[in-house]
Amino acid sequence: MRRAFSGIPASRGIALGRARVRIPHALEVQRETIKPEEVDAEIERVHSAIAFVRAEMHDLRQRLHGALAHEIGEFLDLHALLLDDPELLQGLDTLIRTKRYTADYALRKQRDRVANVFLSMDDPYLRSRIDDIDQVIGRLHAALHRRDAELHGIAGDILVTDVVTPAEIAQLQAQGVLAVITTMGSQLSHTAILARSLHLPLIVGATQALTKTNDGDVLIVDALEGHVIREPDQADLTAHRKRVDAFKRERKQLNRLRREPTRTQDGVDIKLWANAESREDIAEAHGLGAAGVGLYRTEFLFLGTHEIPDEEKQFNAYRDAVLGMTGRTVTIRTLDLGADKSDDTGLALRDEPNPALGLRGIRLSMAREKLFDIQLRAIARASAYGPVRVLLPMITSREEVVYAARKLDKVRKALADKGVAVAESIPLGTMIEVPAAAIALPLFISKVDFLSVGTNDLVQYLLAADRNNDALGDLYTPMHPAFIRMLSEIVRTARKAGKPVSICGEIAADEAFVPMLLALGIEELSMHPGSILTVRKAIRAIDHAQLLQSGRALSRAVDREAISRWMARHTG
């Protein structure tokens, strides 16, 4: 029977395939006890399952390569830590030995106990970690029965479930799964970001998906508009074929824009920078005509390794990025480890009570001064091969900017005095991703040469809503009057000081937000290379002067509804 429902498009695309329904990670096990003589064997069964899952996760970690290893490995490492947590696992032996519970029921009881501890915490980031606990418990439960805990998709499947982790997204895409529909989630979550980079259609927030879909149902997924049709009729199939043809034509038209200027209808040039962390990203950005690299993530060198990269390794990576852009500016962000990007070198603390607000970004660089010197020397040496800028993450005060500026100048001069080739000057910029930096901007803007607004974190910190917490998907949004006004003030302050400002968060890559950003005075956007052509097309359809005029009304919006209405009027 034909049914239709909708959600929020999080990764563009269209698909037609069979539904594969995965029920949420709830562990429903009835209370059951064992005989005294069975206790030792049951405990051994648990220990065997733990060892099996450890080996399984280690094997998965080893199979990851390239940039995905850094993105996905963070989550696997967190799950490995949970697997070794005595709070989670040591109690299993006690429950089996003293209560004589079966391993399955002991696992459920231990899961509920630990989950209640997390749910009672005030910190939303820590409360959201319950999803990771359920992932680990699910693996253990499957191992007890030697069922496969991994989600194995079949080419042609469309996954329908409650939530999907970044690790699963990469796995599903590699297996040929056509699309993913979830009942929860956010357009700006790590899962959505990764799905877009993999070009895997994703619809989130489809609250009716699990109740309206059965295993094996044929689904049409329109992740351009956020629509899903179950058991489509002939008219639906005909319309789908037309949509697919139109989407293919759109991609061909986009490819024709590779060498076209990023210019509005009334002749205003907008700079499109690329976010990058690998030579492949650099090559793609160059081929798509990016103005340069607006954000080169240096932390990828520190992830997936137990050794801190020395100056030579860092220099080679930065130099290759500069050479790859053939004279276009490369903006190198200093080390941004911490929060959800913990490494294996021991630099980022793993046991911080609130890692999102912990020792990360510039704070970590200041705490590891010798490491900061090594990185700045490597960047300064790379500056001899082409235009380079330095970008400081997690800035909150003038003192941090002054410290970094003096250190960069000292490092550059010391190298020059030794006869090492370096640029005569290296522009310095700051990330504006903490409300304190936005508010204090007039106090330190004279010390920097450019600004880059990290909207992912700025929205998160401004609204006190963890972007990785699916339960807060409706709260975590750039369409909030506080964010609009803060961004407008950042642009005003930068323009008054004559300093360029760019957006490097995920909204820069979303054509739906392009009119909003341009209306607020933004003229530089930095994004994953895969989004450059889509954004360029959107910009070429815009009348810049009209948008700027309507931006006044946007800045005066009093609620999300007013912002949504404004965007509906100005989005093609």
Protein Blocks (a to p, Z undefined) as FASTA:
>chain_A
ZZddddddfbgcdddddddddddfbdcdddddddfklmmmmmmmmmmmmmmmmmmmmmmm
mmpgcjllmmmmmmmmmmmmmmmmmklmmmmmmmmmmnopafklmmmmmmmmmmmmmmmp
mblklmmmmmmmmmmmmmmmmmmnopafbdcddehiacddfbdcfklmmmmmmnopabdc
dfbdcfkbmklmmmmmnopacdehilklmmmpcehiacdddfknopacehiafklmmmmm
mmmmmmmmmmmmmmmmmmpccddfkopacddddddfbfklmmmmmmnopabdfbdcfklm
mgopabdcdfklmmmmmmmmmmmnnopacdddddfeejjlccfkomacckbfblmlmceh
jllmmmmmmlmmmmmmmmmmmmmnoccddddehiabfklmmmmmmmmmmmmmmmmmnopa
cdfbdcdddddfbfklmmmmmmmmmmpcbdcddfklmmmmmnopafklmklmmmmcckbf
klmmmmmmmmmmmmmnopacddfbfklmpmklmmmmmmnopabdcddfklmmmmmmmmmm
pcfklmmmmmmmmmmpcbfklmmmmmmmmpZZ
